[in-house]
Each structure stands twice: as C-alpha cells, then as structure tokens.
Amino acid sequence: MARPFRVYYPALPLVAEHAPHRATYIGDADGRCQVFAWDRAAGVAHQVTARTAGTNRAAVDPAGTAVWWFDDDLTGTGTWRISDFDHPERSSEALPGIAPARHAGLAMTADGTAMVGLSDEEGMTLYRWTTDGRVTPVTRMSGYAHLVDVDPTGDLLVVGRDAASPEGTTVLDSRGGPVAVLSGGAGRRIWPLGFAPGSGPARLLLVVEEDDEYAIATWARADGLSRHRWRFDTEITASWYPDGNRVLVRQDRHAGSRLHCADLTAGTLTGVPTPAGSILDAAVWPDDDVAYVWTDSTTPPQIRSVAGLELPRGPEDGPADEAVSLAEFCRRSEVWAAGAAGPIHALVAAPADRTGPLPAVFLVHGGPFQHARDAYEPLVEVLVRAGCAVVRVNYRGSSGYGAAWRNDFRAGVGLTQLEDLAAVRSHLSDRSVIIPHRVALWGSSWGGYLTLLALGRQPELWRLGVAINPIADYAAAFEAATPAIRALDTALFGGTPGEVPQRYAESSPASYVDQVRAPTFLAVATDDVQCPPAPVERYAGALMRRRVPVKLLRTRAGHEDFDARGHVALMQAVLMFMQQHFDGARNEGTPVALAMARPRD
C-alpha cells in the first residue's frame, strides 16, 4: 500500500508585526512549493504564486497588506515582486529597473520601508524601497555579504559576512555609512541575528563563540558589545520576544533540540516545554505564542505552538496527514564509536524483523555544518523496508556537539570526516550489526562530496555510492560557484585554490577517481551554482573509461529541486540502481509517493 513520504518540512508562517492575524507561508500546491497568504482570524488561506519551478522565498509587510516574493530562475537569480494580500492577482515588480540578481536579504522597518540586498559575482548592493514605490541604492559592498536586518526605525542596518572574518558583522547607518564592525576570528566566530522590536534605542542580538562555548550577546551604540551570562556547550541560535527584553534560544545538542527563554532584564533562563526530538525552526509571534517546527525519528515534521497553533490550511488541502509510526517495522538505536578526536555519535535504524548483521547504507549528511537529527527522514523508511540497516553519522564538522567538534578538520577537509565514517563502520562491523562487504554510501551536496571522496580514498570499505549534486573537483567547483560558496570554501581550506592548491587537490574526489571500484550513481542539476555539474560529468566519464559501473542522471533543476515529481523520479532511479548493484538488499516493491511542503537545506 502506497503512502506519502515527505521530502520537505513545513516552514513557520511569517506573521505581520502589526496585524498578527495575517501571515504568509510556503506550502504545497500540486507538488510544488508556492507562497500562500493566510488570514488566521478568518481561517482562510489562498495561493499567491503559481510558478512552474515553485517559489520558496516570501515575506509579509508589517501591516499585513502586501506579500513579497522572489521571482527567480533555477540558478537563484531573479527579482522581488509584491502582491496584494487579499488580491494576489494584483502583482507588481518591487524594484523596477534593477537587474535580476541573487537574493541577499530582505528586512522591513515598522512603517513598511524595505531594505533589500541583491548580490552578483562581485558583491552585494543594498537598496531602500519606500511605500510610495521609490527605490534608491544605499551602498555597495564587495565580496560575499548578506543583509541580516534593519532596526524598526530604519536608522541602522546590519550586514553579515563569514562569521570568522574580521568583518563578520558590520553595522551601517541609514545612508550606508559604517557605524561599527564586530570582528570574528578562528575560535571566536560571531553571528548577527536581528534588532530588538520596539521604538527604543536599537539593540542587536548576536551569538558569539568563545572558549569552545556559545553565548548570547547584544550590541548597542552606547554600550558596544555585551555578552550575557549564559554559556551553552553546543550550537545555538536565537530571536527576540515581542517585548524586546526576552530572547528565545534554540539549542541543537546530540541530534536533538531544546528551547530556552532568556530574560535579559531578570537574568533568568527557563526551559520552553517541547517534546523530545528536533526543533527545525522556532519563533515568537506578536501575540507572544512560541511556534515551532517539530519532528522525531517516527513523526514527519509538523508545526506546533506552546499555545496550541491551528495549522494553516490551503484551499486545495485534504485531510491532515496522519502521524507516521515506524516502530512496528523499524528498530532504532544510537551508538558512540571511538574516534581519533573522541566518541562519534551515530543514529542507526534497522528492520525489526531481521536479526544478525545486515547490509547497510550510510546516509551522509551535508553542510558541512549540519547534522543527522532525531528527525523523520523518508529515505530511512525506504531503505529499512528494503532490508538495510541505515546509519547516520555526526562526523567532525557536524553541529550539535560543540565548537571544538564543529571546527575540527585537522586531517584535511573531507579527509577528517572520512576517518569518522570509517570508525563508525568498523564499530558496527565488529559488533555484527552490519555486513562489512555490503556497506553503501548515499549523500547529497556536501554529503555527496564525501561519498565520492570515500569511494576513492577508502575503496576497500564501500560497496556502492550514491552522490546527488556532489562536488567532484573542488578547485573547479570553486571557480564556478557563487560568492557565498567561495567564501565558505576559502574559510574551510584557509585560502583559495590559487593560494593553497595542494589542499584542494588532496581533498578532491577527482584526485582519486582511478582508485574507485564501487558502482556509483551520480545525479547533477543543470542549473546548480553551488555544486556545478560539469566537474561531476567529467568524473563520470573517467569512471566509464575504467569500466566502473556508473549511472549519471541529469535533472532540469537548481541545487534544490522544488518539484516533488523530480524527487520521486530520482529516488526510483537510485533504488533501481541499488537493486542491480548492491547485493543483500531485498526488493519488496516499496511504492514511493512524496508529499511536499518546505525544502530542507
């Protein structure tokens, strides 16, 4: 019997500051992400966009009268448009005369004035849009930068760069002039999050890293940067409560999540009650309700709130999805395997009706600074039903385990992570959980990169590889990537390919393609500007010349595909490849149907 597997998780609706009953959200419309306007008081939601490629960026103005949405192509290049909240067919270009560019931030003042960041290959330009439709450039910044927020009065702007750079956080005045620069560095990164609501002096909320811990900080013109008393041993993010005195803190820790309320005035930290599992997003709405996206390993992501949020309903929505329980056919466990830098945490799922060692698939998460969560993952269910154990490793570089773990690339980019994948594989093999010669790797984006790197560097360990939109040649991918990706790579490697070519070569799958023996499935997207397809196609050609079994699938998409049908076709193609080349997995004809809401990173 077919039933839906989620590819996307729902995103929190964005609520109008001065009209809390009005919100916008990204929802599913015939298998594609589209923008919806939601009147909570009337209990009515209506579709705003109907783009063929889907739409995944939107905002609502403070008065709840207008919906902003980004009209981009598959590369992410586009323009902002504005639709009437009640009559979405009334749509106009927000920045007429401004050339299409990549989204680099949108923020609004209390009176509805919008600050817009748009980036190109050379840098970012900030524009001011006023409610009478006038558009004026504010400033131009070279290199990678993104607009984080504008304070409610419009007097100050904050721009973020790489969190470890000397210009990690830059505060500007309304004319684009510099007010303050809050520098980051190795082991002391700094992340700007947003200005406090209200009409008082502007206060900026930040997270700072120091002494391998994370702290909440605030900045004001009069006081400078102030670190608050609490220290967290693993990664956090935060946002303001409407009163501007309290802060909602979301902490990722050991594959799970916690919410805290930090009262900056009273100096108290209290827990916000949420079920065990993972919080994918959280925010405090203008009515003081804490809304969050929650999931665990057996429940697809869903929107909840402390006050009991009623979910938004689109005009075409049928009955709400039933909760999914995997307990009947899936055993779940956690392991800590010994590693070069300390214990490595991994999540393991296996068929409940099978004992003894099993063929295994390591699902390699991307990022690199993401992590495998106590969260529902449709691929886990598909692969467990096929008779495989599924292993998700939080290798070094993963978040949720502290700054020292997140920042550890001591053996080299990618190479460090391969050490941890191999250590977990050995741990599970020694304990007869998995069959050593029947272990596959499956990853997307940076996880796909690690998959290809492992197939070449550790050919004796892995029986098959699946790499979706991977990096095959790091130096070539760097040259074709966006400024944001190049900034990340420069930080990871300690320089550009021209500055440290040997580091890029040592960490590049293309350097080891002649050692690959395992059948390899590759998927590339035609308009992927994060992991460009051309180096992957050359990598596939090299495997073909050596007669290594390889399948190359080209999709018409960007780095993220916002059409559920594309995900269905991709998953079916991968499963067919595995049935042909991965011995030990049974085929029970598991039907695949995908329900869609909001894309994951």
N, C-alpha and C positions, 0 to 999 in steps of 0.2 A: 504493500500500500504506500503510495507516494504521500509525502507531507513536506512542507516547506523547510528549507534550510536557509538561515539568514546569512547574507553576505555583508550587510550593512547594519550598523546600530543606529537607533534613533538619536537625534541631537536635541538638546534642550531648546524649546522655543525662546526667541528673543523678545522680551516684553518691553512695550513702550513705557518710558520712565514716568510720563505724566498721564498716561492712560493705561493703567495696569491690566485692564480687561482686554487690551488689544496686543496681539503678538504675531510674529511671523516664524515659520519653521520650514525645514527641509523635509519633505515627505515623499512617499512613493506614489507615482502616477503611471500606471501601466508599465511597471518595471523600471522606471527611470526616476532619478532624483529631480524634484521640481519644488518651487517655492509656493508655500501656502500662506494666506492671511487668515488669522484665527481670532474671532470675536468670542472671548470666553464668556462674557455676560449673556450673549445670545445663543451660545453653544453651537456656533456655525463656523465652519472653515471653508474657504473657497480657494481654488487654484489660481496662482498668479502667473506662472510661466508654463510653457509647453514646448520647450526647446528639444529638438531631436536628440542632442547629445546630453541632455539633462542640465540642471543648474544646481550649484552647490554652495553659492555664497550669497547671503542676503542680510538685510538689516531693516529695522523699522525706526522711523524718526520718533523723537520724544513725545510728540503729540498724538502718535498713532494714526496719522492721516496718510502717510506715504510709506511704500515698501521700496527699498533699494535692492537691486540685484545685479550680479555681474554677468554680462553677456560675453562669454569668452569662447575661444575655439579650443581644440584638443590640446594645444600647447600651453593653454592658460593665458593667452593674450586676448584682451578684449576691452570693453568699456562698461561703465556703470550706467544703468537705466533706472528710472523712477516710475513706479506705478501707483495710481490712486488705490488706497487701501480697500475702499468699497467697490471701486470700479476698475479692476486690474487691466481691462482692455485699454484704459487711458494710460499710455506709457510714453515716456519721452527720454531722450538721451540726457544724462545728468551733466556731462562735460562736453558740450558741442564744440567741435573744432580741435579737441585734444586727440592726438593719435592713439590708437589702441596700444596697450601696454599690459604688463603683468600686475596683478593685484599686490599692493604693498601696504595695506592697512586702510581702514575707514573708521572714523570716530566723529561723534557729534557733540556739540555744546547743548546747554539747556534750552536755548532758543531755536534749535534745529539747524544751526550752521554746521556744515560738514567739512572736515578735513580729510583729504583723500591722498593716499600715497600710491604712485604708479612707478614701476621700475622697468628699466631696459637693460641692455648689456653693459652700460657704463655706470649706471647709478639709479637713484630714486629722485623723483620730483614730487614735492608736496603742493597741493592745490587747495584753495579755500572756495567752497560753494556756499552762497548765501540764499536765503529763502526766496529772494526775488529772481533767482536764476543766474546771478552773476558768478563768474568763475575767474579767479586770479591766482597766478603762481605765487607761492610763498618762498620756497627755497629749493635748491638743488644740492644733493649730496652724492658724492662719488662712491663707487663700490657698493657692496651689499648693505642695505639698511631697510628698516620697515617702521612704519608709523604704529605706535602702540596705543596712544590715547591723546585726548585733548582735555584740559580741565573744564569744568562746567561753564566757566565764564569765557572761555576761549583765549585766555591770556597766555597760557603755557601749553606747549606740546612736548611729548616725549617720544624719542626715536631709539630703537634698539638695533644693535649690531651683534656680532659674535660675543657671547657672554664672557669670554676670557680676553677680549681685546681691550686696549687702552681706552677705546671709545665705546665700551659696552653699552652704556646708557647716556644719551645726550638730551638735555632739557633745552628747549628753544622758546623764545618769546613769540608773540603772535605774528611778528614780521620775519621770523626765521632766524633771528639773531641768537647766538649762544648765551645761555644762562648758567648752565652747569654741565660738567662732564663727570660721570661716575665711572671710574675705571674698573675693569675686571682684570684678571690675570690667571695664571696657572694655579689652581687650588683656591682661588678666590673669585669665582665667577659671580656675575650679578645679572639678574633678570628683572626688568621693569614690567609691572603688571597693570597699573592703571591709577588714575586720580580718584580721590575720595569724592563722593557726591556731596551736594550742598553748596552754599554760597560763601563759605568762609575762605580763608587763605588756602591756596592749593597745596594738597598733600599727596605725594606719590607713594604708592605701595610697591615694594620690591621684595625679592628673595635674594639673599646673599649666601654664598658658600664660604665657610672658613673653618679651619681645623677639622676638616673632613665631616663637617656638620652643616646644617642649613638653618637659617634664621630669617624671621620676618623683619623687614626694615621699612622705614618711611623716610621720605625726604621732603623738606620744605625750604623755601628760600631763606627764611630767617634762621633756621636751625641746622641746615645741612642734612647729612645722612645720620639717622638714628637707628641703631639696632635694638630690637626689643628682646625681652628676657628669655624667651623660649628657644630651645635648641632641639632640632629634630635629627635623628640619626640616618634617615633616608629622605629621598626627594619629596619636596612639597611644591604646591602652587597655592595661590590664594586670591581672594576677591573681596570687595567691600560689602558690608551690610549697608542698607539704605541710610542708617543714622550716621555713617562716617566715623564711628567710634569702634565698631567691631569688625572683625575680619573672619571670613570663612576659609579655613585651611584644609586642603585635601592632601593627604599623605599617602604615597604608594609605599607599601612595605611587604616584602617577601611574597609577591604575587597577589596580594590583597590591597585593600584601601581602607582608610579611616577619614572621618570628617571631624574637625575641631572648630569651636568658636573661640577666637582670641579677642578678649575685651581689652583694647589698648589703654583705656582710661582706668579700669579697675585692676588691670594686671592679672586677670584670671584666664585660664584655659580650660574649657569644658568640652566633653565629647558631644557630638551630634548623633543621635541614635540612627543607625542604618544596619541592615542585615549584613552578615558575614559575606564576603565576596569582593567584587571590584566595583568601584565608582569610576565610570569613564568620563564623567563631566559633572559639575555641580555649580550652582549659582544661587544667590539670594535674590528673590524677586522684590519689586517695590512694596508688596504687601507683607514683607518680612518672612515669607514662606521659603524654606530651603528646598529647592528642586534638584533632582539628580538623576543620572542615568545609571542604573544598577544592573548587574548580572552576576551569575556564578557559573560554575562549570556545567550545570544542568539546566540553566534558565537563560533563554535568549535575552539580550538587553531590553530593558523597559524603563520608561520614565516614571519616577515616583517622586513624592514630596513628603516632608515631615507633616504637613497639614492635610495630606490626602488629595493629591492633584488628580483632577479628571483629565484624562488624556485628550489631546486634540483629535478630532475626527474629520476626515476629508469627505467630500460629497460622494465619492465612489467607494468608501470603506465598507467592507463587510463586517462580519462578527470579529471581535478582537481575537488575536492569536491565542491559542491555548498554550498553557505552560508546557514546556518540554521536559520530560523526566528521562534521564539516561540510566538511572540506577538499575533498571531491570536487565540491561544487557551490557553494562559498562562498569568495570572496576576502576576506581580512581585512587591514586596514591601520590605521595611526594617522597623524593629521595634527596639526600645530601651526599654528594660524592666528593671524595678527597681530590683536591686540585693543587696546582702549583702555587696559587695565591690564597688558598683557603677553601672551605667547603663550597661546592657548586650546587645550587638548588635546581631541581628539575621536577616537572609535573608529568606523571605517567598515567595513561589510560589504556585499558586492555579489555578484550571481550570477557564478559562474566562467565561464559560457558566454556572457556578454554583454559587449561592449566598447563604448566610447563613452559619452556621457552617458546617465544613467538617471533615471527618475522616482525620487524619494527620499522616505523617511519619516524625520523626526527623532523619535526616541524620547526624550522629555524626562523626565529622572529627577525624583523628588520630593524631599521633605526639609523645607526646602531644603538641609540639610547632609548629604545623601547624595552619592553619585557613581556615574557609569557605570563599571562594573568590567570587567576582563578575566575575564568570567564568562559561563557559559551563560545565554542569555536566549531562551526559546521564541519570543517574538514576532519576534526577529531571523530565526530559521529560517523561520517562516511567511511573513514579508514578502519575504525573499530568494527563496524558492520562487515567490512571486508576481511576481518580476521586478523588484523595487525595490532600490535602494541603501538601507541603513539607517545612520543617523548618530546617534551618542550623544555629546552634548557635555557636558564638565565645565565648565560656566559658573561665573562667580564665585559664591561661596557653597558650592561643592562642597568636600567634604573630600578629603584626599589630595594637596593642593597647598600646604599651609602656612596659617598663621593669617591672613596678610595677604589671601590669596585668599579664604579662607573668610569673612572678616568684611567683605568689600568689597560695600557696597550703595550706593555713592556717588551713583548716578543715581536712587536710589529703589528701594524693594522691588519686585521683579519687573522694573522698567524696566532695571535694571543687567543682569539676566540676558538680557533681550531683545536688548540690544546685542551680547552674546557669541553668541547664537544666530544673529543676522543676520550677524555677522562670519564665522562658520564657513560659513554658507550662501554668502556671497559668495566665500570662498576656494575652495570646491568647485566653484562655478559657473564661476569664472574659469579653472579647470583642467579644465573639461569632464568633471568627474566626475558631475555631476547636471544635469538639465534645469531651468533656472531657473523656468519656469512650471508645473512639475509637482512641487512640493515640499509635503508634508503634515507636520502636527504630530500627535503622539499622546502623551498623558501621563495619569497617574493622580495623584490627590490634588494636591500642590503642583505636580507636572508638568502636571496638567490645568488648574490655575490659570494657569500660564504659557502654555499653549496658547490659552486664551480671551483672555488679555491680548494675546498676539501677534496674534491674528486681528483685534482691534480697533485696536491701535496700529500694526501693520505690515500692513495689508490687502493691499498690493501684493506681499508676499513669499510668502504662504502660500495654497496652492490648496485645502486641506481641513484640518479639525481634528477630532480625536477627544479628548474630555475625559471621563475616568472619575472620578466622585466629586470634582469640582473645587470650587474657590472661585470664585463668580461675583460676589459683592458682599462685599468684605472686612469692611466695618463690620457688615453684617447677620450674616455668618458669625461674627464675634467675639462678638456678643451671644448667639448660640445655642450656642457651643462650650463645651467642658469647661474647668475652671480651668487645666489644663496647656497647652492650646492658647492660651488667652488670655494666659498668661504668656509663651509664645513670641512671640505677635504683639506684645505690649507691648514686648518687647526688640527685635524687628525694627524697629518703627516709632518707637521712642523715646517711646511713650505709648499711651494708649487712643484709640479713635475720638472720645471726648468731648474729649480733650486735644489731639489733633493731627488733626482731621477732614480737613484738606486732603491730608495724606499718604496717608490711607486712600483718599480719593476718586481721587487721581492714580494709585494702584496697583490700582484695582479694575476688573476687566473690564466691569462694568455701566456704567461711565462712558463706554465706547467701543463699546457694543453697536450704535449706529447706523452705525458705520463698517465693520462686519463684512460681507464679501461672500462668504466661502468657505462651502461646505456644512459643516455642523457636526453631529457625533454627540455626544450628551450621555447619560451614564448617571448615575443617582443611586440611592442606597440609602435605603430608608425610615427606617432607624434609625441613620443616620450622625450621630454627635455631634461629629465632627472637622470635616467639611465638610458642613454641613446642606443638605438637598435643596431647601428652599423657595426660596432665592435663585436656585438653578440653574433651577428650574421657571419662575420669573419671567423669567429671562434667555432661556429657550427660547421663552416666549410673545412676548417682544419681537422675536426673530428671525422667528417665524412671522408676526407682523403686518407685517413688512417683506418677507415672501415669500422670505426666505433659506432654502434647503433645510436642514431640520433634522430630526433624529430624536432623540426623548427616550425613553430606556429606563429604566423604574423596576424596581428589584430589591428583593426582600424580604431585606435583609441589613443589617449594620452597615458601618462604614467598611472593614473587611476581611471578605471573604466566605470562609468556611471550608468551603464545599461546592464540590468540583471541577465539578459539573454546572453550577453558576452561571457559572463561568469559561468553560466550553465554550459555553454559550448566548450569553454576552456576546461572545466572540471571533467566533463565527459571525455575529452580528448586525453587528458592526463591519466584517467582511470583505465582507458583502453590501452595506453602505452604501458602502464604498470602490469596489466593482465598479460601482456605479451612478453615482458622482460623481467618482471620481479617475481621470482618463484616463491611460493609459500603463501601468497595472499589468495584467499578464496573469492569467488565472484558470485554474489547472491543476487545480482541484477538490481542493486540498490538504485531506485529511481531518484533523480535529483531535480528538485524544484526549488527555486530561490525566491525568497521574499526580500524586498529591498526597502531600506529607509535611508540612513546616512552613511557615507563611506568612511571606513577607517583609514587612518594614516598608514 
